[in-house]
Amino acid sequence: MKAMKRCLMLAGVIAIGTGVALAASPHFLRASDAINFDNGDLTCSWKEAGLGNNQNITYVCSASATATYVCINGGSANPSAANKTTVAADVSAEGTFNSGKNGSITASLIVHPPGSGSFSCPPGQTMGLAQVSYTNVLLTDTTNGIASPPLADQTTGCLLPDVRGAC
């Protein structure tokens, strides 16, 4: 009788454990990226389901980025080629979101362009971001170890069309 109770308890634990494992089946329903033409930021947006209720899930949006910075004088011009630099770097944003009671997450992360590094402008000139591009854009659910389908490469084109010589 005691052995039978143990078998029934073990079967119940296995059944409960199996039910939880089968209930969580993380998958991206949609994922996209878009570039902000005002500041060069990249926004990765998605909806992931099958996460289980009230789970904290960490995401990373990463990309290879190339940004061009220029110096702008009082006459709205980039006065010389020496007052321009191009920076290439891997960039990313990370965030943790809760799946709530429906087991899904709809969210976004914002990736910023690489900084200008040690590039600086002479007195009387201001620095501006002339253009930025993102390649190899990847959105990953690092908690469950899955990635969305590949996202599109993005580029701003010239962000400073009114600055002579910027692009």
N, C-alpha and C positions, 0 to 999 in steps of 0.2 A: 504494500500500500504506500509506504514511504517512497519507494523507488518510483512508483507511478506518479506521485505528486511532483517529484523532482523532474520527471520527464515532461509533465504538463507545464510546469513553470518554465523549463528550458525552451519548450516549443513556443510558449507565449512570448518570451524574451526575443527569440529568433524572429517570430512573426512581427513583433513591434519594430525591431531593428530593420527588418526587410522593408516594412511599410515606409519608414522614414527614408531609407536609401532610395526607394523607388519614387517617392514624392519629389525629391530634389533632382532636377535634370536641367541644369543651367544651359541656356542658349540665348543668343542674341536674336531678337525679333527684327530689329533694325539698328543701323549705325550709319552715321554720316559725319562729314566735316565741312566746315565753311570758313572762309576768311573774312575778317573785318577790314574793309577798305579804308576805315578811318585811322586805325592804329596798327594794323598788321597782325593782330592776334588771330590764332586759329582756334576754332571751337569744335570740339568733338562731342556729338550728341548720340544718345542711344536709348534703347529699351531692351532690357534683358529680363527673361522670365524663367520660371522653373527653379527659383532659388531657395524655396522654403520660406516660411514665415519668420519675420523679425531677424533676418540674418544681416550682419554687417559685411559688406562686400567692398573690397578695394579695387579701384580701377586706375590704370595708367594710360594716358594718351601720349605717344612719343612720336618724334619726327626728326629728320635731318633738315636743318634750316640754313638758309643763306640770306643775310641781310646786308643792305648797303646803306651806310650813313654818310651824310654830306654836311658841310658847313654852309650856312646861308648868311649872306651879308645884308646890309640895310636896303639894298636895291633889289631884293628877292632874287638873288642869283647865287650859284655855286661858282665862286670866282676862279678856281683853278682845280686841276685834276689832283693836286696834292691834298686838297681839302675834301677828300672822299676816301672811304675805306669799305671793304667788303669783309664780312665776318661769317664764317661757317662753323656751326656747332650742332650737336645733338641737343634737342630741347624736349621737355616733357612737363606734364602736370599730373598730379596724383590726388585722389580723393576717395573717401570712404563714405558709403551711402547705405541706408537701412532699407531692407526689402518690405518692411511693414507687414500687414496682415494678408496681403494678396500675393506675396512671394515674387514680386517683380520690382524693377527699378527703372525709372525714366529719369535721366539726368544729363548733365553736360559738364565738361571740363574745358578750361581756357588755357591754351599754351601761348606763351609770349615769345616774340622773336628773340634771337640771341642779342645780348647787350653789345655795346660798341667797344668793349674792351678798354684799352688805354687811349683810344682815339679821342682827341679833344680839338676844339675849335679855338682860333685866336680871339683875343678880346674884340668885342664889337660884332661877333658872328654867333649864330645859334646853330645847334646841331639838330638835324632832322632825319627821320627814317625815310629814305627815298623809295625803297622797295624791299620786299621779302618774299621768299618762296619756301615751301615745305614739300619734302618728298619722303617716301617710305613711311607714310603716316600709319600708325598702328594703335588700335584700341585693345587693351587687354584687361580681362577680369583676372587679377593676380590671385585672388582668393581661391578660385576654382581652376586656375591655370588654363583658361580658354581665351582665344582672341576672336574678335569680330572678323568678318570678311575684310579684305584690304580696303582702306579708305583712299579717296582721290588725292593726288598731288594738287597743291594749291599755290597760286602766285597772285600777288597784288597788281603787278604791272607798276607803273609809276604812281607813287603816293603823293608826289609833289609836282603836279603838272604845271603849276604857276611859278616854279623856281627854275630859272634858266640854268641849264647845265647839270641839273640834278640827276637826270636819268638818260 
